[in-house]
Amino acid sequence: KEVRGFRVLIGGGLGSFPHAAKHLMDFIPAENLLQMCEAIVSVFDKYGDKRNRNKARLKFVVDKLGMDKIKELYEEEYVALNSKTYPAIELPEDAIPEIGKYQPNTQCDSDPEFILWKGRNIEVQKQEGFHNIQIKLILGDFDVSQAKTLATIAEKFAGNTIVCTVNQNVMIPWVKDDAFGAVYSELKKIGLHKAGTEEIRDITCCPGSETCNLGITASRGLVEELNTQMESGFETSKDLDHVTVKASGCPNSCGQHHIASIGFHGGAKKLNGILTPHYEVLLGGRVSEDKVVFGTSVIKIPAKNAPMAMKISLENYKVGKENGETFGEYFDRKGKIYFRDLLNPLKTLPEIEASPESYIDYGSTDKFSLEDRGQGECAGAVTDMITDRISEAERAHFQGKLSLEKKEFKKTCEHAKHSVIASARALLVTEGMDFNDDWECLKKFQSLVIDMEIVSAKFAKLIDSFEANSDANDDKTAQWWLSNAGELMEESKKIQNTMQSEKTLRMRVGGDDSKRKTSGKKPDGGKQSIDLLGVKCPFNYVKTKIKLETMAPGSILEVLLDAGEPSENVPRSIKNDGHQVISLTEENGHYKLTIAKA
């Protein structure tokens, strides 16, 4: 009896840090699929970083533990679930569906558009006599009336099935060749008869800044412009059909730019003193059944130059490719530096007086701005810095445990010390401090965190042992370092959780509670000030926030900030915290931010 099932790969995904899926097993019967899925979820539940939404992905667990350890943990979880009963998985049968009678339409047989459509939009199925019809959706859009007609077409001429594709199109399978004319005629009535799917003219994108809070640029507007240029004079040929173009409004890859031959992701940058929409250009990405190559980031250029980047890259490929060489292979051969130099002239724009439209995003007539998009950059950066450093401490501690199991005591101590330093750096972020020197970091950690009893006083021994720099690398020493590093890491995580739940950056100490100090107080009308000139982001925000937490509601705080990122980011982050930004004024090359505490 034939057993149907699946090959299993895990840990893949795009996002701003794309990962190729890793092989877990060659085959698992369909009846065991749910048990397998639950076992994998259990591994993630135990080892995944679920507090940080950006890191709550299986791919990061695979990175941290490695596939050998993942397989070992998976087997343990799978066996533990053997006594559990799962509902049966119903797999669709391979049976050919029943298709009703219909009248073939041959009126468009000589229509050049129909002939082109047949050559570009139809694929032969493995089931003899049947075909998949690909329907091109511009920007992935279709309306209700079009959807109803598509449903009618599928019911009347095919197997009553419509499939959504990964490239933002739809597909109708189970179509016989004598139904092509009739299907095309119905599609033409609703404007969905355009030729060219799954090829260079079929561009994928995300909604971008039009509707997404994380979007930086209007990726749909860019793709509309790319489509216009494709349709008006850009010469394409069959040898370009394998080329894919994709765009996202931010680095998160919802538009799949990492796996495109030519990919764009939105960003922002000042050019000639003006904040201007930009795109990072990625080249050489591609996906096959057994391999993925992520695109290489080559250059960042103004948004209005992105169409020219596509054109130059394609023209260069057409002229320079060797026989049978794909765009990805051509990029691999020529290299990043070659293409960076090729596109380098596109990094500039005319002065704004000469070409004001060049500084405006596609589909907009307004000045480009990042106002009110997403959370304040400072607040997000602080959270990410703390979380990343605690994650670093966890990874180092885990590596230490692995080394201890192998009786590699010197490596165990090294990993444990790394974990201690990462935990210290995580908590010092809340004091607006960052250190490259490990010893300076630990000394400041002792005075501001250990001595203030924010963490247990016993961790002072860690600092003393670090200073002594003992060469002892025996089993007992390794276990001592690893145990204390783990306890410090856990205390740091508890402090982080408390700060997150209280929405504060102050690490509470005994009775030192600013809320209790200021409770019931009325503002005295006086102003306080803090000079943060020379303090980089996000530490200027941290110091501002900490200062505000010591003040009574309604109090006024004046903050001096450098021009640029500090004056752009801190006000928005403070506003998102609920405080009132009274004014932001320029003074002698820097800015004064005036805040009323909430």
N, C-alpha and C positions, 0 to 999 in steps of 0.2 A: 504493500500500500504506500502511495506517495505521501510523504509528510511535508507540509508546507510550513515555511517559517521565514526567518530573517537573518541577515548578516547585521551585526551590531557594532556601531561606532559611537563614541561618546566624546564630550568635551569640545565640540566644535562650536563656532559662532562668529559673527562679525562684530559689530560694536566698534568702539574706538580702539580696542585691542583684539584684532581678529586672531582666531586660532583654528587650525585644521583639526577636524575630528580624528581621534585616535582609535585604532582597532581594538575592540574588546573580545569579540568572538566571531568565528566564521559562520556559525549557524545556531539558532535557537528555535525550537518548534513554536508555532503560534500559540499552542496551549500553555506555554511557559512564559509568554511575553509579559504578562502583568506582574508575575513574580519577579522577573528580571528587572522590570522598571522600578518596582518598589525597593528592590535591593539597592539599585543605583541611587534612588532618592534617599534611602537611609544613610548611605555613605556621605552624600552631600549634606544631609541634615546634621551629621555628627562633625563633619570637618569643614563645611562651608562657612564663609564669613557673611552671615545673614544680616548683621547689623548695618553693614555698608552696602547700600543698594547697588552701587557701582561694582562691587566685588562679589555680589551674591550670584555667582555663576559657576557651574560645574567645571568650566574650562580652567578656572583659577585653582580649583581643588586638584585637578589633574596636574597643573603646573607645580603646585606646592608638594604633592606627594609622589608624583611620577606614576607611570602606568603599571609598573610591577607591583607597587604597593596598592594601587587602586584595585587591581585584579585580586589581590590577596584579601582586601577588605570586602570586595564584592562577593567573593566566594563565601566568606563568613556570614554575611548578611543573607545571601541566597539560601544557604543551608538552614539558617535560623527561621526562615519563612516556610520551610517544607511542610509544616503541619497546617498551614493556612489554606483555605479553599478560595479559589478565584473563579469569577464568572467566565464562561466560555467566550472565546474571541471568534467572531463570525467574519471570516474573510470573504470578500466578493468572489463569486465564481467566475471562471473564465468563459462561461457559456456565452454564445452569441445572442444578443437581445433580439426580440421580435420587432420587426420594423414594418409598419403598415404600408399600404399601397399609396403611391403618389404618381403624379404626372411629370415626367422629365421635361425640362425646358431647354431647348436648343437655340433659342433666339439670339443668345449672346455668344455663340460659339466663335464668331469671327471678330468679336470685340477685342481690341488690343489690351484693354484694361483687364478683361476676363482672362485672357491668355497669360498675362503677367501675373495675375492673382493666383492662377492654378500653379504656376511655376514657383511662386514664393510662399504661398500660405497653406500648402497641402503636403502632408506627410503620409507615407504608406504605413499602415499598421502591420504588426506581425501576423494578425489574422487575415488570411487571404481574402481579397476582394473588398477590404474596408480601409478607410482613410481617416486621419485626424485633420480637421479643418481649423486652422489658427485664425483668430479674429483679432486684428490689431486695434487696441484701445489707446488713443492718444492720451498720454499722462495717466493711463490707467482708469480713465473716466468713462462711464456710460450712464444714461438716465433710466427712469422707470419704464418708459414706453419702449426703449431699446431692449431692456431686460425682458419684457413680456414677449417681444418678437423673437428674441433669442430662444426663449423657452418653447415657443411654438415651433420654431425651426427644428430644435432638438427632438421634440415630440413627433413631428410629422416626417422628417427625413432621416432621422438617426436613431440612436439607442436611448433617447430620452435622458441624455446625460450631458452636463456642461461642467467643464473642468477649469478652475482658475490656475494660471501658470505663474511661476516665480518671476517672470518678466512683465507682470502687470497686464497680461492679455487673458482672453478666455479661449477655450478649445472645445470643439464639438467632435467627439469620436464616433465611430461606427457609421460613417457616411460612405455610400457606394458611389462609384464614379459616374453613374448615370444621373445622380442627384446634384452634381456640381453646379450645373446651370441654374437649377431652381433655387438652390441655397444662395448662390451669388446674387440672383435677382432680388431675393428677399433682403439680403444684407445691404444691397445698394439702396433700397427704399429707406433704410434707417441710417444711412451714412457710415456703415461699418464694413465697407467693401474694399478698403485701401490695401494694396499689396505691400508686403514687406514686414514679416514678423520674424522674430528670432534672428535678426541680422542687423547690420550697422545702422539702418534707419529706425530701428525699434529701440528707442532710448528709455531707460528706466530712471525714475527719480522719486524722491520723497516729497511730502507737502512743503517742506522748508518753512521759512518764517511767515508764510501766508497764514498758516493755522497752527503751527507747532511752537510751543513756548521755548523749546530748546533751539529752534532754528536760528541761524545767524544770517543766512542769505536766502533769497527767493529762488530756490532750485528749480521750481516749476517754470519760473520766468526764464531762467537760463535754458532749460530744455525746449521751451517754445521757440527761443531764438535759434538753438541748434537745429531743431526740426525745420524751421524756415530756411535756414541756409542749406540744409540737406536737399530740400525740395526745389531750391532755386539756383541751379547752376553747378552744384557740387557734384562732380562726376564720380559715380560709384560703379563697381563692377563685381562680378561673382567672387573674385579673389579677396574682396573686402567683407564678404558676408559673415566671416567668422569674427570680425571685429565687433566688440561691444562697447557702448558708451553709457555711463551711468553717473548720476549726480545726487549728492546729498547736501542738505542745508547746513550740516554741522559734521563733526568727525564721527558721529555714531553709526554711520553706514546703513541707515534705513533705506537709502537708495542703492545700496550694494556697491558703492564705489570701489571697495577694496578688491573686488573680483572682476573688474572691468578691464578691457584692453586700455581704455582711456577713461579714467575716473576723476571726478571733481568732488571735493568737499568744501563747504563754506567756511569762511573765516573773516576776520576783520584786521585791518592794519592801517596805520596812518601813512599817507602818501602826500608829499608836499604840504605836510601839516594838517591834512584833512583825513578824518576817519573814513575809510573807503572799503566797500565790500570786496572781498578777495576769494579766490579759490586755490586750494592746494591741488596740484595736478599729480595724479598717480598713474603710472604707466606699467603695462606688462602683466596685469592680473588676468587669470583665466581659471576655469574649472572644468575638469573632465570627470568621468565616472570614478577614476581611481587616484586622482591627484588634484591638488589645488595650489595655485601660486598666487599669493597676494601681491597686489600692485605696489610698486616702489614709489614713495613720495619723491618727486623730482624738483618741484619749484612751486612757489606761491606767487600768484599773479593777480592783478585786479580783475574783478568779475567781468568787466566789459571786454577784456582781452581773452577770455576763456574760449570763445568760438574760434579765434585765430590760432590758439594753441592746439585745438583739435585738428584744424585744417593743416597747419604746418607739420604736425606729427604724422598725419596720414600721407601727405604728399611726400615727405621724406621716406616713409616706408615704401611707398609705391615705386619710387626711383631706386632705392638702395637695396631692396630685398633680393635675396638669392632664390633660386628656383624652389618653389614649394614652401618657402619660409613663412611662418605665421607672424603676425605682429608681435606676439609675446616672445617668440624666438628671436625676432629681429632686435627687440629691445634688449634681451639678454646678451646678444652678441655685441651690440653697440655700447650698452652700458648707461648708467645714470648720468655720469658726467657729460657724455656726448649730448644727451637730450637736454640736460640743464643748460649747457652752452647754446644749444639750438634755440631754446625758448627764452633765454635770458633777456633779449630785447623787449619782451612782453612785460617785464617787471615795472615799467615806467608808464606814466600818463602825462599828457600835456598839462600845463598849469590850469587850475580850475577856471580862470577867466577865459581861457581859450576853448575849453571843452567841459563845461559844467556837467553835462549829461554823463560824462565818463565816471563821475564820482557817485552816481545814483544807481541803486540796484535795479535789476530788470523788473519790469512791471510796476515801477514806482515813479512818482514825480517828486517825492519828498527827499529831503536830506537824509542820508544814511545815518542810522543811530542804533545803538544797542539798548536804549532805555527800555525798561519794563520787560526785558526778555529774561526769563528764568529768575533764579534767586540771585541775590547779590554775589558777585564773584568772590568777595573777601570771605563771606560767611561760608560759602561752599569750599573755598580753598582751605580754611582753617579746619573744617570738619574732615576734609580729605587728608590733610597733613597728619592729623592725630590718628585717624583710622589707618592710614598707610603705615605709620611707624609702629603701631601696635601689631598690625599684620606682619610687619617685618620681624618684630620680636617673636611672634608665634612661629614664623617660619624658621628662624634661627634656633629656637628652642626645640622644635621638632627635629631639625637636623642634628642637634645635640643628642637627642634621645637615640636616633639611629646610630650615631657614632659610638655612644655608650654601649649599645647592644653588640657592636662589633669590637668592643674593648679598645677603641681608639681614643684614649683618655685625653691626649693633647688636643685633638680636634673637638672633643666634647667641651673642654674648657673654653676653647676659642668661640664655639657657637654660643655657649652660655653667656660669655662676656658680650658678644654681639647683641644678644637678646636684652641684656641689662641696659646697654647703651641705647638701644632702640626704644625701650620703655621710658627711659629718662627723657629722651628727645621728644617723645610723644607728649608727656605732661608739661615739658617746658614751653611747648607751643602756646599753652594757655597763659604764659607769662610774657609772650611776645618775644621769645628768645629762640635762637637757633645757633648751633655750634658745629663747626667742622672738626674741631679738636676734641677727641674723646675725653681727655682728662679735664679740660675746661668744662665740658658738659657735665661730667659727674660731680665736680666741685660745686657747680651752681645748683645741681639737682639736690645735693646734700643740704645746702644752705636754704633753699627755697621750698623744698618738698619734704625731705626727711626730717630736718631740724624743726620744721613747722608741724610735724606729726600728721602730715597729709597721708603719708604711707608709714608703715611700721618702722620704729626706730631701729629694729634689728637689721634693716638693710644698710645701715651705716657700715656694717662689717664688710659689705660688698665693696664699698668705696675704699676701705682700708686695705682689703686684699688686692684690689686693683692697683693701689698705689705701691704696695709692697712688691708687686710684679714677680711673685714667686714662680720658680720654674717647676714647682711640684705638679706632676701630671699623672698621679696615681689614681686608682679607682675611687678611693675615698674623696680626694679633692675634686675629681670630676663630678661625682654625685652631689657634693656640697654645692658646687657652682650651678649645676643644672637644677637642683631643687630650689635654691634661692631665686634663680632667674625666673623659674616658673611661677613662684609665689609673687614676685614683683610684677610680673606680667599680668597675673590675675587681678592683683590690686589695682593696677593701672586701668584694666578693662572696667572694673567696678566704678572707678572714679569717672571714666569716660561716660559710662551709662548714666550715672547720676547727673553729670553736667548736661547730657542730652535730654534727660527727662525734665530737668529744671530750666532748660534753655538758657544756660549760663556758661560762662567761661571761667568763673571763679571756683576754685577748689575749696569747698567749705572746711573750716577748721574750728571745731568746738563752738564757742559762742560768737565767733567772728562771722556773723551773718548780716550782710548789708541790708537785707530786707527788714530784719529786726531792728537794726540801727536807725533806719530811715522811716520805719512805720509810724504813721501819725504825724510826721513832721511836715511843716509847710515850707515851701521854698522861701529862702530869705531874700530873694530878689537879686542877690549878688551873682556874679559870674565866676566860673572857674575856667581855667585854660590849661592846655597841654600842647607842648611843642613837639611835633612828630616829623619835623623836617629831617630828611635823611633816613627815615625809617621806611623800609620797603614793605610792599604788600606780601602777605596779609597781616603782618605784625602790627602795622599802623591801626588796622581795624581792631585787632585784639586789644591793644592798649586803650583805644577809645572806648570799647565795650566794657573793659574792666573798670575804667574810670567812671563811666556812667553808672555802674552797679554800686558804686560807693556813694552816689548822690541821691538826694531826695527827689521824688516825682515833681516835675515842673521846673527843676533847676536848669540853668543855662550853662552849656559847656561850649567853649570856643576851641577849635582844633586847628593847628597849622599843618598843612599838608603840602607836599611837593606837587608840582604840575604833572599831568600825565595820568598814569594808572591810579596813583593814590587819590587824586582829586576826582577821578571818574568813578572809582569803585567804592571807596569808603562811604560817601553819602548814600548811595543806593543800598548798600548793605545795612547801614544804620536805619534807614527808612524802613527796610523790610523787617527789622527787629521791632518796629512799632513806635520808634521815637520820631519826633517832628524835626525835619530839616528846615530851619528858619531861613538860612541863606548860605550861599557859597559865593564868596567874592574873591577876586584876584587882587593880590597885594604884593608888589615888588617881585614879581616872578614866581610867587607861590600862591597858595589859596588859604583862606580862612573859612572854615566850616563852623556854622553856629547851629547848635542842637538844643532842643528842649526835651528833657528826659520824660519819657512816658510814665 
